[in-house]
Amino acid sequence: MKAQLYGNRVPLYKANQMWRAARAKHIQRDLQATQIMTNSIFGSMTNFTYGQNSQIIKQATVRALKTV
């Protein structure tokens, strides 16, 4: 028995449509956040030392998380 997420008066097919739409929206938002983080980390990579790379990745992660 599936849980009725949107109440008993909503038909099951409509509840499934609503659930899929909400899930697609969340997946899209996650993909956008991942894309922003990837671009900010690897967008302008040059050859640095390990310490400089880790510092750049930390700063890019903080920057990406602030924009989301």
PyMOL Python script that loads the backbone (N, CA, C, O; Angstrom):
from pymol import cmd

cmd.read_pdbstr("""\
ATOM      1  N   MET A   1       0.858  -1.193   0.000  1.00  0.00           N
ATOM      2  CA  MET A   1       0.000   0.000   0.000  1.00  0.00           C
ATOM      3  C   MET A   1       0.890   1.238   0.000  1.00  0.00           C
ATOM      4  O   MET A   1       1.711   1.424   0.898  1.00  0.00           O
ATOM      5  N   LYS A   2       0.720   2.078  -1.011  1.00  0.00           N
ATOM      6  CA  LYS A   2       1.493   3.308  -1.078  1.00  0.00           C
ATOM      7  C   LYS A   2       0.893   4.350  -0.151  1.00  0.00           C
ATOM      8  O   LYS A   2      -0.315   4.374   0.084  1.00  0.00           O
ATOM      9  N   ALA A   3       1.755   5.206   0.370  1.00  0.00           N
ATOM     10  CA  ALA A   3       1.264   6.304   1.199  1.00  0.00           C
ATOM     11  C   ALA A   3       0.599   7.352   0.311  1.00  0.00           C
ATOM     12  O   ALA A   3       1.088   7.663  -0.775  1.00  0.00           O
ATOM     13  N   GLN A   4      -0.501   7.880   0.780  1.00  0.00           N
ATOM     14  CA  GLN A   4      -1.182   8.952   0.050  1.00  0.00           C
ATOM     15  C   GLN A   4      -0.573  10.286   0.492  1.00  0.00           C
ATOM     16  O   GLN A   4      -0.964  10.851   1.514  1.00  0.00           O
ATOM     17  N   LEU A   5       0.394  10.780  -0.298  1.00  0.00           N
ATOM     18  CA  LEU A   5       1.124  11.978   0.103  1.00  0.00           C
ATOM     19  C   LEU A   5       0.276  13.230   0.002  1.00  0.00           C
ATOM     20  O   LEU A   5       0.477  14.176   0.764  1.00  0.00           O
ATOM     21  N   TYR A   6      -0.679  13.252  -0.939  1.00  0.00           N
ATOM     22  CA  TYR A   6      -1.421  14.478  -1.191  1.00  0.00           C
ATOM     23  C   TYR A   6      -2.880  14.373  -0.761  1.00  0.00           C
ATOM     24  O   TYR A   6      -3.727  15.100  -1.280  1.00  0.00           O
ATOM     25  N   GLY A   7      -3.179  13.503   0.157  1.00  0.00           N
ATOM     26  CA  GLY A   7      -4.531  13.404   0.677  1.00  0.00           C
ATOM     27  C   GLY A   7      -5.345  12.328  -0.016  1.00  0.00           C
ATOM     28  O   GLY A   7      -4.954  11.830  -1.071  1.00  0.00           O
ATOM     29  N   ASN A   8      -6.477  11.969   0.575  1.00  0.00           N
ATOM     30  CA  ASN A   8      -7.292  10.878   0.057  1.00  0.00           C
ATOM     31  C   ASN A   8      -8.132  11.293  -1.138  1.00  0.00           C
ATOM     32  O   ASN A   8      -8.559  10.429  -1.904  1.00  0.00           O
ATOM     33  N   ARG A   9      -8.384  12.575  -1.324  1.00  0.00           N
ATOM     34  CA  ARG A   9      -9.268  13.026  -2.401  1.00  0.00           C
ATOM     35  C   ARG A   9      -8.539  13.135  -3.745  1.00  0.00           C
ATOM     36  O   ARG A   9      -9.182  13.300  -4.781  1.00  0.00           O
ATOM     37  N   VAL A  10      -7.217  13.045  -3.738  1.00  0.00           N
ATOM     38  CA  VAL A  10      -6.452  13.128  -4.982  1.00  0.00           C
ATOM     39  C   VAL A  10      -6.303  11.715  -5.542  1.00  0.00           C
ATOM     40  O   VAL A  10      -5.857  10.812  -4.835  1.00  0.00           O
ATOM     41  N   PRO A  11      -6.675  11.520  -6.813  1.00  0.00           N
ATOM     42  CA  PRO A  11      -6.505  10.182  -7.408  1.00  0.00           C
ATOM     43  C   PRO A  11      -5.034   9.782  -7.419  1.00  0.00           C
ATOM     44  O   PRO A  11      -4.143  10.632  -7.425  1.00  0.00           O
ATOM     45  N   LEU A  12      -4.798   8.477  -7.422  1.00  0.00           N
ATOM     46  CA  LEU A  12      -3.434   7.976  -7.319  1.00  0.00           C
ATOM     47  C   LEU A  12      -2.571   8.423  -8.496  1.00  0.00           C
ATOM     48  O   LEU A  12      -1.399   8.752  -8.314  1.00  0.00           O
ATOM     49  N   TYR A  13      -3.147   8.436  -9.711  1.00  0.00           N
ATOM     50  CA  TYR A  13      -2.342   8.846 -10.866  1.00  0.00           C
ATOM     51  C   TYR A  13      -1.953  10.316 -10.757  1.00  0.00           C
ATOM     52  O   TYR A  13      -0.850  10.698 -11.150  1.00  0.00           O
ATOM     53  N   LYS A  14      -2.862  11.153 -10.219  1.00  0.00           N
ATOM     54  CA  LYS A  14      -2.568  12.587 -10.062  1.00  0.00           C
ATOM     55  C   LYS A  14      -1.524  12.781  -8.964  1.00  0.00           C
ATOM     56  O   LYS A  14      -0.635  13.621  -9.096  1.00  0.00           O
ATOM     57  N   ALA A  15      -1.629  12.006  -7.879  1.00  0.00           N
ATOM     58  CA  ALA A  15      -0.638  12.089  -6.807  1.00  0.00           C
ATOM     59  C   ALA A  15       0.733  11.679  -7.335  1.00  0.00           C
ATOM     60  O   ALA A  15       1.741  12.285  -6.972  1.00  0.00           O
ATOM     61  N   ASN A  16       0.781  10.644  -8.197  1.00  0.00           N
ATOM     62  CA  ASN A  16       2.052  10.227  -8.789  1.00  0.00           C
ATOM     63  C   ASN A  16       2.627  11.312  -9.684  1.00  0.00           C
ATOM     64  O   ASN A  16       3.835  11.548  -9.673  1.00  0.00           O
ATOM     65  N   GLN A  17       1.772  11.978 -10.463  1.00  0.00           N
ATOM     66  CA  GLN A  17       2.235  13.083 -11.312  1.00  0.00           C
ATOM     67  C   GLN A  17       2.826  14.200 -10.460  1.00  0.00           C
ATOM     68  O   GLN A  17       3.896  14.725 -10.770  1.00  0.00           O
ATOM     69  N   MET A  18       2.133  14.560  -9.393  1.00  0.00           N
ATOM     70  CA  MET A  18       2.601  15.639  -8.515  1.00  0.00           C
ATOM     71  C   MET A  18       3.922  15.250  -7.859  1.00  0.00           C
ATOM     72  O   MET A  18       4.827  16.075  -7.731  1.00  0.00           O
ATOM     73  N   TRP A  19       4.027  13.985  -7.444  1.00  0.00           N
ATOM     74  CA  TRP A  19       5.255  13.521  -6.803  1.00  0.00           C
ATOM     75  C   TRP A  19       6.422  13.558  -7.789  1.00  0.00           C
ATOM     76  O   TRP A  19       7.523  13.988  -7.444  1.00  0.00           O
ATOM     77  N   ARG A  20       6.171  13.100  -9.028  1.00  0.00           N
ATOM     78  CA  ARG A  20       7.227  13.117 -10.051  1.00  0.00           C
ATOM     79  C   ARG A  20       7.671  14.538 -10.367  1.00  0.00           C
ATOM     80  O   ARG A  20       8.862  14.794 -10.545  1.00  0.00           O
ATOM     81  N   ALA A  21       6.722  15.459 -10.436  1.00  0.00           N
ATOM     82  CA  ALA A  21       7.068  16.853 -10.719  1.00  0.00           C
ATOM     83  C   ALA A  21       7.921  17.439  -9.596  1.00  0.00           C
ATOM     84  O   ALA A  21       8.913  18.122  -9.852  1.00  0.00           O
ATOM     85  N   ALA A  22       7.529  17.168  -8.354  1.00  0.00           N
ATOM     86  CA  ALA A  22       8.306  17.674  -7.213  1.00  0.00           C
ATOM     87  C   ALA A  22       9.699  17.057  -7.196  1.00  0.00           C
ATOM     88  O   ALA A  22      10.684  17.741  -6.916  1.00  0.00           O
ATOM     89  N   ARG A  23       9.779  15.767  -7.494  1.00  0.00           N
ATOM     90  CA  ARG A  23      11.073  15.076  -7.508  1.00  0.00           C
ATOM     91  C   ARG A  23      11.959  15.615  -8.624  1.00  0.00           C
ATOM     92  O   ARG A  23      13.159  15.811  -8.428  1.00  0.00           O
ATOM     93  N   ALA A  24      11.375  15.854  -9.788  1.00  0.00           N
ATOM     94  CA  ALA A  24      12.144  16.401 -10.910  1.00  0.00           C
ATOM     95  C   ALA A  24      12.679  17.788 -10.568  1.00  0.00           C
ATOM     96  O   ALA A  24      13.793  18.142 -10.955  1.00  0.00           O
ATOM     97  N   LYS A  25      11.876  18.580  -9.836  1.00  0.00           N
ATOM     98  CA  LYS A  25      12.322  19.922  -9.445  1.00  0.00           C
ATOM     99  C   LYS A  25      13.516  19.832  -8.507  1.00  0.00           C
ATOM    100  O   LYS A  25      14.479  20.584  -8.652  1.00  0.00           O
ATOM    101  N   HIS A  26      13.456  18.910  -7.542  1.00  0.00           N
ATOM    102  CA  HIS A  26      14.574  18.737  -6.610  1.00  0.00           C
ATOM    103  C   HIS A  26      15.822  18.234  -7.333  1.00  0.00           C
ATOM    104  O   HIS A  26      16.930  18.696  -7.059  1.00  0.00           O
ATOM    105  N   ILE A  27      15.642  17.295  -8.248  1.00  0.00           N
ATOM    106  CA  ILE A  27      16.779  16.766  -8.992  1.00  0.00           C
ATOM    107  C   ILE A  27      17.413  17.869  -9.828  1.00  0.00           C
ATOM    108  O   ILE A  27      18.638  17.967  -9.902  1.00  0.00           O
ATOM    109  N   GLN A  28      16.583  18.703 -10.460  1.00  0.00           N
ATOM    110  CA  GLN A  28      17.102  19.800 -11.266  1.00  0.00           C
ATOM    111  C   GLN A  28      17.892  20.778 -10.406  1.00  0.00           C
ATOM    112  O   GLN A  28      18.951  21.253 -10.817  1.00  0.00           O
ATOM    113  N   ARG A  29      17.383  21.082  -9.213  1.00  0.00           N
ATOM    114  CA  ARG A  29      18.076  22.003  -8.308  1.00  0.00           C
ATOM    115  C   ARG A  29      19.419  21.417  -7.868  1.00  0.00           C
ATOM    116  O   ARG A  29      20.417  22.134  -7.793  1.00  0.00           O
ATOM    117  N   ASP A  30      19.442  20.118  -7.578  1.00  0.00           N
ATOM    118  CA  ASP A  30      20.703  19.465  -7.204  1.00  0.00           C
ATOM    119  C   ASP A  30      21.702  19.487  -8.348  1.00  0.00           C
ATOM    120  O   ASP A  30      22.892  19.719  -8.134  1.00  0.00           O
ATOM    121  N   LEU A  31      21.218  19.245  -9.574  1.00  0.00           N
ATOM    122  CA  LEU A  31      22.102  19.274 -10.736  1.00  0.00           C
ATOM    123  C   LEU A  31      22.688  20.672 -10.948  1.00  0.00           C
ATOM    124  O   LEU A  31      23.863  20.814 -11.285  1.00  0.00           O
ATOM    125  N   GLN A  32      21.862  21.698 -10.748  1.00  0.00           N
ATOM    126  CA  GLN A  32      22.359  23.057 -10.915  1.00  0.00           C
ATOM    127  C   GLN A  32      23.419  23.371  -9.861  1.00  0.00           C
ATOM    128  O   GLN A  32      24.443  23.976 -10.179  1.00  0.00           O
ATOM    129  N   ALA A  33      23.188  22.970  -8.619  1.00  0.00           N
ATOM    130  CA  ALA A  33      24.170  23.214  -7.563  1.00  0.00           C
ATOM    131  C   ALA A  33      25.469  22.484  -7.855  1.00  0.00           C
ATOM    132  O   ALA A  33      26.553  23.034  -7.660  1.00  0.00           O
ATOM    133  N   THR A  34      25.361  21.249  -8.321  1.00  0.00           N
ATOM    134  CA  THR A  34      26.556  20.482  -8.666  1.00  0.00           C
ATOM    135  C   THR A  34      27.305  21.127  -9.823  1.00  0.00           C
ATOM    136  O   THR A  34      28.535  21.177  -9.824  1.00  0.00           O
ATOM    137  N   GLN A  35      26.557  21.624 -10.813  1.00  0.00           N
ATOM    138  CA  GLN A  35      27.186  22.272 -11.960  1.00  0.00           C
ATOM    139  C   GLN A  35      27.910  23.544 -11.547  1.00  0.00           C
ATOM    140  O   GLN A  35      29.021  23.806 -12.010  1.00  0.00           O
ATOM    141  N   ILE A  36      27.288  24.336 -10.678  1.00  0.00           N
ATOM    142  CA  ILE A  36      27.923  25.566 -10.196  1.00  0.00           C
ATOM    143  C   ILE A  36      29.208  25.232  -9.456  1.00  0.00           C
ATOM    144  O   ILE A  36      30.237  25.875  -9.665  1.00  0.00           O
ATOM    145  N   MET A  37      29.148  24.224  -8.588  1.00  0.00           N
ATOM    146  CA  MET A  37      30.332  23.848  -7.824  1.00  0.00           C
ATOM    147  C   MET A  37      31.435  23.330  -8.744  1.00  0.00           C
ATOM    148  O   MET A  37      32.603  23.680  -8.574  1.00  0.00           O
ATOM    149  N   THR A  38      31.070  22.500  -9.713  1.00  0.00           N
ATOM    150  CA  THR A  38      32.061  21.961 -10.648  1.00  0.00           C
ATOM    151  C   THR A  38      32.708  23.076 -11.457  1.00  0.00           C
ATOM    152  O   THR A  38      33.925  23.089 -11.642  1.00  0.00           O
ATOM    153  N   ASN A  39      31.894  24.010 -11.937  1.00  0.00           N
ATOM    154  CA  ASN A  39      32.441  25.114 -12.716  1.00  0.00           C
ATOM    155  C   ASN A  39      33.358  25.995 -11.878  1.00  0.00           C
ATOM    156  O   ASN A  39      34.405  26.430 -12.357  1.00  0.00           O
ATOM    157  N   SER A  40      32.977  26.261 -10.636  1.00  0.00           N
ATOM    158  CA  SER A  40      33.799  27.133  -9.817  1.00  0.00           C
ATOM    159  C   SER A  40      35.097  26.446  -9.400  1.00  0.00           C
ATOM    160  O   SER A  40      36.096  27.121  -9.150  1.00  0.00           O
ATOM    161  N   ILE A  41      35.097  25.117  -9.323  1.00  0.00           N
ATOM    162  CA  ILE A  41      36.318  24.407  -8.941  1.00  0.00           C
ATOM    163  C   ILE A  41      37.214  24.199 -10.154  1.00  0.00           C
ATOM    164  O   ILE A  41      38.412  24.479 -10.106  1.00  0.00           O
ATOM    165  N   PHE A  42      36.623  23.702 -11.251  1.00  0.00           N
ATOM    166  CA  PHE A  42      37.440  23.300 -12.393  1.00  0.00           C
ATOM    167  C   PHE A  42      37.387  24.286 -13.550  1.00  0.00           C
ATOM    168  O   PHE A  42      38.001  24.039 -14.588  1.00  0.00           O
ATOM    169  N   GLY A  43      36.682  25.382 -13.402  1.00  0.00           N
ATOM    170  CA  GLY A  43      36.531  26.321 -14.505  1.00  0.00           C
ATOM    171  C   GLY A  43      37.831  26.969 -14.932  1.00  0.00           C
ATOM    172  O   GLY A  43      38.076  27.142 -16.126  1.00  0.00           O
ATOM    173  N   SER A  44      38.659  27.324 -13.981  1.00  0.00           N
ATOM    174  CA  SER A  44      39.909  28.015 -14.328  1.00  0.00           C
ATOM    175  C   SER A  44      41.073  27.338 -13.615  1.00  0.00           C
ATOM    176  O   SER A  44      41.804  27.969 -12.851  1.00  0.00           O
ATOM    177  N   MET A  45      41.229  26.054 -13.874  1.00  0.00           N
ATOM    178  CA  MET A  45      42.301  25.315 -13.209  1.00  0.00           C
ATOM    179  C   MET A  45      43.632  25.564 -13.909  1.00  0.00           C
ATOM    180  O   MET A  45      43.734  25.504 -15.134  1.00  0.00           O
ATOM    181  N   THR A  46      44.625  25.840 -13.115  1.00  0.00           N
ATOM    182  CA  THR A  46      45.997  25.918 -13.612  1.00  0.00           C
ATOM    183  C   THR A  46      46.848  25.036 -12.718  1.00  0.00           C
ATOM    184  O   THR A  46      46.358  24.469 -11.742  1.00  0.00           O
ATOM    185  N   ASN A  47      48.095  24.927 -13.048  1.00  0.00           N
ATOM    186  CA  ASN A  47      48.966  24.048 -12.269  1.00  0.00           C
ATOM    187  C   ASN A  47      49.445  24.757 -11.008  1.00  0.00           C
ATOM    188  O   ASN A  47      50.239  25.696 -11.072  1.00  0.00           O
ATOM    189  N   PHE A  48      48.960  24.304  -9.884  1.00  0.00           N
ATOM    190  CA  PHE A  48      49.378  24.820  -8.588  1.00  0.00           C
ATOM    191  C   PHE A  48      49.916  23.660  -7.760  1.00  0.00           C
ATOM    192  O   PHE A  48      49.862  22.500  -8.168  1.00  0.00           O
ATOM    193  N   THR A  49      50.423  23.999  -6.611  1.00  0.00           N
ATOM    194  CA  THR A  49      50.854  22.954  -5.690  1.00  0.00           C
ATOM    195  C   THR A  49      49.615  22.351  -5.034  1.00  0.00           C
ATOM    196  O   THR A  49      48.503  22.856  -5.189  1.00  0.00           O
ATOM    197  N   TYR A  50      49.826  21.273  -4.309  1.00  0.00           N
ATOM    198  CA  TYR A  50      48.716  20.587  -3.650  1.00  0.00           C
ATOM    199  C   TYR A  50      48.008  21.520  -2.670  1.00  0.00           C
ATOM    200  O   TYR A  50      46.779  21.560  -2.625  1.00  0.00           O
ATOM    201  N   GLY A  51      48.778  22.265  -1.891  1.00  0.00           N
ATOM    202  CA  GLY A  51      48.188  23.171  -0.903  1.00  0.00           C
ATOM    203  C   GLY A  51      47.376  24.268  -1.557  1.00  0.00           C
ATOM    204  O   GLY A  51      46.303  24.620  -1.067  1.00  0.00           O
ATOM    205  N   GLN A  52      47.872  24.814  -2.661  1.00  0.00           N
ATOM    206  CA  GLN A  52      47.132  25.859  -3.362  1.00  0.00           C
ATOM    207  C   GLN A  52      45.850  25.292  -3.971  1.00  0.00           C
ATOM    208  O   GLN A  52      44.801  25.936  -3.943  1.00  0.00           O
ATOM    209  N   ASN A  53      45.945  24.087  -4.519  1.00  0.00           N
ATOM    210  CA  ASN A  53      44.747  23.450  -5.075  1.00  0.00           C
ATOM    211  C   ASN A  53      43.690  23.227  -4.006  1.00  0.00           C
ATOM    212  O   ASN A  53      42.510  23.499  -4.231  1.00  0.00           O
ATOM    213  N   SER A  54      44.101  22.737  -2.853  1.00  0.00           N
ATOM    214  CA  SER A  54      43.122  22.479  -1.795  1.00  0.00           C
ATOM    215  C   SER A  54      42.494  23.782  -1.318  1.00  0.00           C
ATOM    216  O   SER A  54      41.305  23.820  -1.004  1.00  0.00           O
ATOM    217  N   GLN A  55      43.288  24.853  -1.261  1.00  0.00           N
ATOM    218  CA  GLN A  55      42.757  26.155  -0.860  1.00  0.00           C
ATOM    219  C   GLN A  55      41.751  26.658  -1.896  1.00  0.00           C
ATOM    220  O   GLN A  55      40.704  27.193  -1.532  1.00  0.00           O
ATOM    221  N   ILE A  56      42.060  26.492  -3.173  1.00  0.00           N
ATOM    222  CA  ILE A  56      41.151  26.923  -4.241  1.00  0.00           C
ATOM    223  C   ILE A  56      39.852  26.137  -4.177  1.00  0.00           C
ATOM    224  O   ILE A  56      38.771  26.705  -4.326  1.00  0.00           O
ATOM    225  N   ILE A  57      39.955  24.834  -3.956  1.00  0.00           N
ATOM    226  CA  ILE A  57      38.755  24.001  -3.889  1.00  0.00           C
ATOM    227  C   ILE A  57      37.903  24.389  -2.682  1.00  0.00           C
ATOM    228  O   ILE A  57      36.676  24.431  -2.777  1.00  0.00           O
ATOM    229  N   LYS A  58      38.552  24.674  -1.541  1.00  0.00           N
ATOM    230  CA  LYS A  58      37.792  25.109  -0.361  1.00  0.00           C
ATOM    231  C   LYS A  58      37.055  26.414  -0.647  1.00  0.00           C
ATOM    232  O   LYS A  58      35.869  26.541  -0.340  1.00  0.00           O
ATOM    233  N   GLN A  59      37.760  27.386  -1.236  1.00  0.00           N
ATOM    234  CA  GLN A  59      37.129  28.676  -1.521  1.00  0.00           C
ATOM    235  C   GLN A  59      36.003  28.527  -2.534  1.00  0.00           C
ATOM    236  O   GLN A  59      34.951  29.151  -2.390  1.00  0.00           O
ATOM    237  N   ALA A  60      36.214  27.710  -3.553  1.00  0.00           N
ATOM    238  CA  ALA A  60      35.181  27.513  -4.568  1.00  0.00           C
ATOM    239  C   ALA A  60      33.959  26.822  -3.975  1.00  0.00           C
ATOM    240  O   ALA A  60      32.825  27.147  -4.324  1.00  0.00           O
ATOM    241  N   THR A  61      34.192  25.875  -3.083  1.00  0.00           N
ATOM    242  CA  THR A  61      33.076  25.179  -2.454  1.00  0.00           C
ATOM    243  C   THR A  61      32.250  26.148  -1.613  1.00  0.00           C
ATOM    244  O   THR A  61      31.021  26.143  -1.667  1.00  0.00           O
ATOM    245  N   VAL A  62      32.945  26.980  -0.832  1.00  0.00           N
ATOM    246  CA  VAL A  62      32.229  27.959  -0.006  1.00  0.00           C
ATOM    247  C   VAL A  62      31.459  28.917  -0.896  1.00  0.00           C
ATOM    248  O   VAL A  62      30.305  29.237  -0.610  1.00  0.00           O
ATOM    249  N   ARG A  63      32.080  29.378  -1.968  1.00  0.00           N
ATOM    250  CA  ARG A  63      31.426  30.305  -2.886  1.00  0.00           C
ATOM    251  C   ARG A  63      30.205  29.653  -3.532  1.00  0.00           C
ATOM    252  O   ARG A  63      29.151  30.278  -3.643  1.00  0.00           O
ATOM    253  N   ALA A  64      30.346  28.408  -3.952  1.00  0.00           N
ATOM    254  CA  ALA A  64      29.238  27.704  -4.615  1.00  0.00           C
ATOM    255  C   ALA A  64      28.097  27.459  -3.639  1.00  0.00           C
ATOM    256  O   ALA A  64      26.928  27.600  -3.996  1.00  0.00           O
ATOM    257  N   LEU A  65      28.435  27.096  -2.417  1.00  0.00           N
ATOM    258  CA  LEU A  65      27.378  26.829  -1.434  1.00  0.00           C
ATOM    259  C   LEU A  65      26.647  28.104  -1.038  1.00  0.00           C
ATOM    260  O   LEU A  65      25.464  28.057  -0.703  1.00  0.00           O
ATOM    261  N   LYS A  66      27.335  29.244  -1.073  1.00  0.00           N
ATOM    262  CA  LYS A  66      26.672  30.502  -0.745  1.00  0.00           C
ATOM    263  C   LYS A  66      25.711  30.932  -1.837  1.00  0.00           C
ATOM    264  O   LYS A  66      24.703  31.580  -1.551  1.00  0.00           O
ATOM    265  N   THR A  67      26.008  30.580  -3.098  1.00  0.00           N
ATOM    266  CA  THR A  67      25.135  31.022  -4.182  1.00  0.00           C
ATOM    267  C   THR A  67      23.894  30.161  -4.300  1.00  0.00           C
ATOM    268  O   THR A  67      22.921  30.595  -4.915  1.00  0.00           O
ATOM    269  N   VAL A  68      23.883  28.974  -3.745  1.00  0.00           N
ATOM    270  CA  VAL A  68      22.726  28.085  -3.876  1.00  0.00           C
ATOM    271  C   VAL A  68      21.709  28.405  -2.820  1.00  0.00           C
ATOM    272  O   VAL A  68      20.658  27.766  -2.761  1.00  0.00           O
TER     273      VAL A  68
END
""", "prot")
cmd.dss("prot")
cmd.show_as("cartoon", "prot")
cmd.util.cbc("prot")
cmd.orient("prot")
